[in-house]
Amino acid sequence: MYAPVIQMYTENQNMTEIQVDSITGVMQNIEILKSWCPETSTLLEFTRLISQNLQYERFQKKNAVFEIGDQGDKFYIILTGKVAVYIKRQPQQIETEEQEIQTKIEQYLDKMQLSSISEIEPPSRFSFYEKLIKKQTKPHKQIESELLLLNTGNFDIYFTNYGICKFQQISQLHSGQYFGDMALTTDKPRAASIITISDLQVLTLNKSNFKKIFEKQIKSSQEKIEYFLKMFPTMTKFKISKLIMYFSSYKYSQNSRIWKQNDIVDAFFLLKEGEIQLQKKMIFILF
């Protein structure tokens, strides 16, 4: 789907208006451009503006695009490939798993006639941890997600010395989706690590241009995040930022009927301001 876009960005460092217009039709399918398009602009005009400021980048599989705690400097739109989103696990979970696995580690070391993991030669240490992860009694998807982190080569970042993963995968993103917006809207460090599952091709927008183009949307997003935090105080801002993607704002005038009894429900409503009255028709049977 995005092949013409990739070709245009890889072959032309500075595109002409005609070249930008030639890919605008495809670019309009990207969800964030449709949802963040301001009311004062058409989707075509907005997409054209974004397209003129994007840069093409690619990443090899099993690599970090960025790490949790990094300063946000770009916004990413996925053209091809898939990434995994990781956040830190609770320390208590990690500690419990370390206690549970110590016996198994001791058994492995006894067979190798070693007394500690540090005695294993570095080239063999990867295989040791790989075997340790695969033998754990966890769901298959969780084991796969931990092996992906192991294969990045950044063991000390993602694992304890006992081979317990310090991160958990919370989602995967693919072609047409985006990431990296949270740190730019809040001016806070990255709230998650993004790891490539396959080779990845993306379009990026630097922080300065992102803020200029999405100024009103950023303000609206921040207000939504604060509103949802009051309702769901145990959720992180990162999770809320992804949740609000699926909400839209509606205004109803006084005495409007949102739905009536027996209607098929097709939406979930959260009341931001104002009051509503709930009415239900009751049938009374007299004996």
BAKE-149045 format. One record per residue (C-alpha): residue in one letter; x, z, y. Coordinates in steps of 0.05 Angstrom, whole numbers, plus 5000, padded with zeros to 4 digits. Layout:
BEGIN
aXZY;...
END
This chain:
BEGIN
m500050005000;y505550195049;a510449645028;p509449245093;v510649875133;i517150035096;q519649325104;m518149325179;y521649995192;t527749835149;e528849145179;n527449315252;q530549895288;n526649755352;m520149405337;t516548945386;e509149045403;i507348475356;q511148795299;v507849475312;d500949145314;s502348805246;i502749495211;t497549875252;g491949675204;v495550005145;m497850605186;q490650765206;n489350985134;i493851595142;e489252195143;i492552605198;l492152015247;k484751965235;s483452715240;w488052835300;c486152225340;p483852475409;e476852315434;t479851965495;s483351445451;t481350955397;l484451025328;l487850355339;e491050565405;f493151245377;t496150945314;r500050445356;l502951005399;i505051405338;s508050795303;q512550645362;n515751335357;l516751405282;q523351345244;y524351145171;e528151615124;r529051675049;f531052235001;q533352224929;k529352604877;k530853344862;n533353484932;a530953934988;v527953585049;f528454255084;e528854995064;i524555585082;g527455915144;d530255265173;q528555095245;g523354555248;d525753915281;k521353365249;f514553195223;y514052785159;i509052265133;i509952065060;l509951315046;t512151334973;g514151894926;k512052604915;v514453284938;a513254004917;v511754564966;y514955244951;i514155934983;k517456594967;r514657034911;q513257774919;p519358214905;q515358644856;q513858034813;i521157844810;e523358554793;t518258604736;e520557944706;e527858144710;q526358784671;e522558384618;i528057864608;q534058314604;t533358424528;k533157674516;i539257564559;e543158094520;q541257744455;y543757074481;l550257384505;d551357734439;k550957064402;m555956784452;q560357394442;l560157544517;s558358174555;s555657874620;i553157224650;s559057194697;e563557064637;i560056404622;e564055814648;p560655484708;p559654804672;s555955174616;r552055634662;f546855104680;s545055004606;f544555754597;y539555834653;e535755214632;k534855494562;l532856164592;i527455854636;k524655424579;k524156024532;q519956434580;t512656544564;k509856214625;p504955634636;h508254954625;k507154734697;q510655364723;i516655234678;e516954514703;s516854754775;e522555244763;l526654714727;l525854254788;l528954794831;l534554904781;n536254164783;t537154164859;g543854514846;n542155084895;f541655634843;d543456214889;i537956024938;y532355974886;f534256454830;t536757154816;n542857264772;y538157384714;g535156684722;i528556924752;c525756444803;k524856734872;f519956184893;q513255934870;q510355234876;i503755224913;s502254484919;q504753774912;l504153224965;h504152474955;s503451804990;g499251835054;q499952585061;y504452965110;f508453605120;g512853955170;d507554045223;m506954805217;a513854975246;l512854485303;t505954755323;t508055485321;d515455435342;k517155875282;p522155735225;r519855335165;a514755725124;a516155345059;s521454945023;i519954205008;i523253924945;t522853194924;i519853084855;s521552344857;d525251884905;l521851954972;q520651485031;v517851785094;l516651655168;t518852215214;l516952415284;n521852865322;k519553525352;s519553295424;n515252675412;f510753075364;k509153575419;k507953045471;i503252635428;f499653205393;e499353695452;k491853805451;q491453805375;i497054325371;k493254795418;s486854695378;s490554815313;q493655465339;e486755715361;k483955555292;i489655915257;e488656545298;y481056515286;f482056455210;l487357005209;k482057495235;m477457295177;f482857255124;p488357745146;t491857735078;m493156985080;t499556705110;k499456235170;f502255695125;k496455725076;i491455765133;s494455155167;k493054765103;l486055055095;i483754865165;m485254135150;y478554125113;f474354435168;s470854065225;s467654355288;y460254265303;k456054495362;y448554625355;s443854715413;q438955295416;n433155255366;s436654725324;r435454745249;i441954685209;w438254615143;k431654825112;q429955185048;n430954754985;d435654275019;i441754064978;v447754435006;d453553975023;a457754425069;f460355125079;f459455415149;l463455945187;l460256205251;k465156175308;e460656395364;g453156485378;e447656745333;i443556455278;q436956675246;l435856625172;q428756515147;k426156465077;k419156285055;m416456805006;i410756734957;f406757364943;i402157404883;l396657914887;f394158244823;
END
